[in-house]
Amino acid sequence: MDSSTTVLIDAGDDGQAALDYLLDEGRDVDALFITHLHMDHTGGVEALLDNGVRIHQAYLPVNAGRQRVDPNALALLARLQEAGVPVTFLARGDRLSYNETAVEVLWPVRETARTGQDANDLPLVLAIDFGGYTLLSASDLTGAYEAYAAVPADVLKVAHHGSSQSSGSGFLKQVSPAFALVSCSSGSRSLPGADTLERLAQSGARVLRTDLDGDITLTLQNGALCLTPYKAR
């Protein structure tokens, strides 16, 4: 949320958390970034549309529909078109500016985005600048490509729910985050991976997990970055 502008990155599998917030605040979505077409990231978009939340613009990675994706997630493209939502495909170098926030696309690269790959290889990876701080949103990016999207950041939204196949030591050294946010379910036995948590600890980042801490709110208070876990309120 940037003043009167609402930007949403993915909507989860059922959209309930995003929907509750948007309805409580009486907000539509000005910009929806769909990082890739897997249902745990896109399933909630239909819930938003079904409940009358207007989406003014949607963004996806270049060649999103040509990767190995969930068929139900692919159908979302048709649903957005039916709802009259403009869809733009983004790649490295694209930049969008809002009131106090700028979103820069780091990955994928338009010229080398091949087809038929795992959608986790080519998701939108975003560097979000706000108030002099940077949040690196790594989506589900696999370790094979993460070096291409590594930039220094104050906050890292950890790739692929803390998967052991991402967030390598070299990547974390380049990013050097003060905070690492892991979005994961309490019902998962394998995510986040123990070795990933160890690498995050060795990086010096303070780790916050949605399965343990609940929703995590980032705000600026007198110019200082504050992270508030829901369960600590």
Secondary structure, DSSP 8 states (H G I E B T S, - for coil): -BTTB-EEE--TTT-HHHHHHHHHHT--BSEEE--SS-HHHHHHHHHHHHTT--B--EEEETTGGGSB--HHHHHHHHHHHHTT--EEEE-TT-EEE-SSEEEEEEE--GGG--SSSBGGGS--EEEEEETTEEEEE-TT--TTTGGGG----SEEE-GGGG-TTS--HHHHHHH--SEEEE---TT-SSSS-HHHHHHHHHHT-EEEEHHHH-SEEEEEETTEEEEEEGGG-
